[in-house]
Amino acid sequence: MYDATMNPPTPTTPAYDALLYMSFGGPEGLEDVMPFLENVLRGKPVPEARKREVAHHYEAFGGVSPLNAQNREIIAALEAELAANGPKLPVYFGNRNWHPLVTDTIQTMYKDGVRHFLVFTTSAFSCYSGCRQYREDIQRACDAVAPGQLTFHKIRVFFNHPDFIAMNVERISDAARELGITPAQATVAFTAHSIPQAMADRCQYEPQLQEACRLVAEQLGLSNWQLVYQSRSGPPSMPWLEPDICDHIRELHRGSKPDNLIILPIGFLSDHMEVLFDLDTEARELCEELGIRMARAQTVGNHPRFAAMVRELIEERAMNLSTRRTVGSLPAKHDVCPETCCLPGQPPRPVTAGATRISP
């Protein structure tokens, strides 16, 4: 059943049958773009002009988000890691908003005999749209496929796992070499997806992001860094987390006028459309206009150590280990999510509702 009502596994709990790797999903051709956006925006009063604007971002890249392809690469690496080092779990791939859709995946899992499974979602941080909403969608899918016959546990978020921090340290170091400088010589902007302030007030998204950025900066000896946000949507009258990356770049130019800027999308695991458009296109064009040399650090999903970290998180939960490998001052995220965890910015919708925001 839904994670919030489950007890953590114990030595007497039946072994997990499988791992569900779950992500947001993205179109894989021009003909997919508008149906994909209809799935994302289901039930939301988004103006047609805004929908077309977002569609154009995809169309500029041939209608293909790199997210699904990168997730398949990660899954292949994870399957190899589990085959070599265990636990030997089959890995299934499901998305919230595009094929393979999670309901179809869980239907396949049920036919294959899966009844008790682990879930890994592609978010290192806690918030409604990055954690709880995934759990709601999985529960809805389980209820649709086989009511009362499927149970699942979601693996904890890993913003303070030492390997996650170390991989991001390497990504900044690589970007600094691209610029021909040391990391300490650069101005660094860590970016994450903006969310409504009302949502942020009901979760640990901001503190977790700040902690991860601090840990990376501390290891590199960075003195000029800041957490900023990107990809906001919604009406201008609704407060969202700020500052926006492009506003931040303009402010830097007005103030310290840095020669070099490294942008690390720490809030993203893969180079999906928002990274390609907001950072590699808009932010880069702005930096060129202002005479700032910019390097965009790579996301960590295809790092050689990423699959090993996920395997460790699987083992940690499957074996009910009391030790959680973490760094920094924040505790490891709890295994069992309370009912009040990661609430949306408005009263929770019933499980039968199906709407979300644009977040490719």
N, C-alpha and C positions, 0 to 999 in steps of 0.2 A: 504494500500500500504506500501511499504518499509519505515521503521521507519524514515530514513533521510529526507523524504519529508512530514512527517506527522506533524500536530500540536498536542500539548498535549491535553488530553481530557478536556472538559469544562462541565459545568452543562447541556448544551444542547446536548452533544455528546451521542449517543445511548449507553446504558449499554453494557458492555462486555458480550459476550455469554459464554465464557469458558476461561480456562487457559491452555496453552500449556507448559508442562514441557519438556525442550529439553536438551539432553546431547550428548556426543560423541559416545557412543555405544561401545560394546565389544563382543567378541565371547563367546558362552555359551557351547562349546564342541569342541573336536579336529577337527571335520569336518568343523567347522566354521572358523578356524584360517586363512587359506590362502584366502578364499573368503572375509573375513573381511579386511585383509591387502590389497587385490586388490582394495576394495572400498576406503580405506584410501589413497592409493598411486596412484589412478587413475590420469593418465596424468603426473606423475612424473618419471623422469629417474633414478630410484633407482636400484642399482646393485642387482642381484639375491642373492648374498652372504649376503648382508645387510638384505634383506627381510627374508632369512632363519634364520639369527641371531635373529631377532625380533620374528619370529614365534617360535623359540626354547624357548624364555621367556614364551610364553603362554603355550607351550606344557609341560613345567616343572610343570605347575599348572593344568594339565589335560585339557588344552585348554579353561579353563573357566576364564574369567575376572569377578571379583566380582562387577564390576560397575553396570551392569543392575540390579542385585539383590538388591544392596544397593539403587539404584534409586527407585525401586519399594517400598522398605521400607519407603523411604522419602515421596514418593507420598501417601502412605497409611496414614502416620502421618499427611500430609498436608490435605488430604481429611477429616480426622477426625477433624482437627483444623478448617477448613472452615465450616464444618457442624455444629460445636458447636458455632462458633463465627462470621461466615460470613466473607466476602460476599460469598453467596452460589453459587459457580461456579463449574461446572464439570471440572475435571482435565484430560487432555489427555497427553500421553507419546509418544515422538518421538525422534529419534536419527539421527545424521548426517551420521553414517557409518555402523550401523547394526540394525537389527530388534528390535523394531518396527521403520522402517525408516520414516522420517518426511513426505515424500510425501504420504505414505500410511496413516499415522495418519491424515493428513490434508484432505485427501479424505474422511475418516470416519467422521471427524468434519463437513465437508460440507454436507454430507448426513444427519447428525444429526441436521442440521439447523444452525450451527455456521457460522457467517458472520464477527464478529468483536471480536477479541480475544487478550488477554494478553499473553506474553511470559516470562517465567522464564528460564534462561540458567544457567548451573551449573558452573559458573565462577564468582568469586567475584571481578575480576580485568579486566581492559580494555586492549585489544590488538586485532590485526586483527583476529588471530585464536581463541581467547576466546570471541569475541563479534561480530565484523562486519561480519565475515564469517558465523556465525550462522544466522544473519539477511539476508544475501544473499541467503543462502540455503532455508530459510523459504519463501522468496519472490519468488524464483524459483519454489518451491513446489506450492505456491498459484497460480502462473501463469499457471502451468501445470494442476491444478485441475479445477480452475474456474477463468479465466482471468478477472481482474477488479471487482470481486465480493467479495473478501476477504480483510480485513484490519487487521493490527495487530500493537501493541505497545510492545516494549521490556522493562521490568522492569529494573531500573538502577542497576549498579554494587554496591556492598555493602561492599567494603573493609574497610570502616570507620564507619559502623553501630556499635553502642555500643554493641549490642548483639553478633555480629560476633567477636569483640575483646574479650568480656567477655568469650565466649565459648573457644576461643583459650587459654586464660589465664587458664581456668580450665583444658584444655588438658595438658598444661605444668606442672601444679601443680600435676596432676595425675601421670605423668611420673616421676616427682621428688620423689613422694612417693614410686613409684616402685623401685627407686634406694636407698631409705632410706635417702634422703637429702632434703634440702629446694631448691626451684627454684633458689634462689640467689647463692647457692653453686655450681650450674651446669654451664658448658659451653653449650650454646644453639646455634644450627644451624637451622635457618628458611630456608626451601627449597621451591622453585617454579620451574615450568617447564621453562627451558631455551628457548629462542626464538632468531632468528637472530638479530644481532645488528642493521641491517638496519630497521627491523620491530620495534624494541624497540625505535629507534630514532623518530618514527612517531606516538607514542602513549604515554600514561601515565602509562604504565605497571610498569616500575621501580620505579617511584615516589610513586605510590600507594602501591606497595609492601613494600618499605622502610617505608612508613608511618604506615602501619598496623603492621609491625614488631616493630617499635619504640613504638607504643601505647601499644602493649602487653608487651614489655620489661619494659616499664615505670611502668605499673601496678604491675609487679612482682619484681621490683627493680633489674633487671638483669644488670650486668656490663660487662659480657663476652658473647656477642652474635654477630651474623653476618648473613646477608642474603646471601645465596648461591643458586646454581642452580643444576638441574639434568635433565637427559633424553634428552640431546641434540641429534639431528640427523643432517644429511647434511654433505657435504664434509669438511674436516679439514681446507681447505683454506678459508672457509666462517666464519667470526667472529660471535660468539654467546655469549650470556651473560654468564659471569663467575664470580667467580670460580665454578668449579664442586664440588659437595659434597665430593667425594672421594679425590680429590686434596686438598680440605680444611682440611679434616681429617688428611692427611699426613702432611700438613703444621702445624697443631696444634701439632702433635706429635713431629715435629722437634723443635717447639718453646716452648709453655707453658706447653706441656705434661699434658693435663687435665686428672684427674682420672675418671670423669663422663661427658658424653655428652648426651644431649637431642636433638633429631632431630624432629622438628615440620614441617610437610609439609603444610605450611600455604597457599600455592598456589593451593591446592587440596581440594575439598569438600568431596571426598570419597576415600576409600582405593582401588584404581584401580591398574592395573598391574604395572605401573611405581613405585608406592609406594611399592608394594610387592617385586618387583625385585631390583630396584635401592637402596632402603633404607633397607627393611627387609632382603634382601639377600646380595647384594654387600657391602653396607655400614656396615652392621653388621659384616660380615666376616672380613672386613678390621679392624674394631675396635677390634675384638677378636684377630686378628693377632698382633695388636699394643698394646694390653693390656689396652684398654680403655673400661670402662663400659658404655654401650650405652642403652638408652631407646628411643624408637620411640613413640612420642606422637600421639594420635589418631586424625584423621580428624574430622571435626565438623558436617558432614552431618547427622549422627545418634544421635546427641546430642538432649536431650529432648526439648531444647529451639529453635531448628533450624526451625521447622515448624511454630512456632509462629512468628519468625522473618520474614519468607517468607510471612505469612499472613499479617503482618504489611506493607510490601513492596507492596503487592497487593492492600491493602486498600489505601495506600498513593497515588498510581497511579490512581486507579479507582475513587477516590473522588477528584483527582486533588488538594491534600493538599499542601499548600504553605510551610509548615514546613517539613523539612527532618531531621530525627534524625541521627545526625552524631557526631563523636568526632574527635579531632585533628585539624590540620591546613589546610587540603585540603577541598575544597567544595564538597558537594554532586554532584555526576555525573549528568549532564544534562539529561532530559527526552528525548529530541529530538536530535538525533545524526546528526551532520552536515555532509555534503558530504566528508569533509576532515578528518573525525574522524577515528582513528584506521586503517590507510592505511596499506597495506602490504609493504614488503620491496622492492617491484618492482611495476611497473605500474599495477593498478588493472586489474584483468581479467574480461572479460565480464560475465554477470550473467549466461550465458549458460555454462561456463566452470565449471568443477567439480573436483578440485584437492586440496589436502591438505597434511600435513606432518604427520608422525607417532606421535600420541599423544593420546594413549589409555585412 
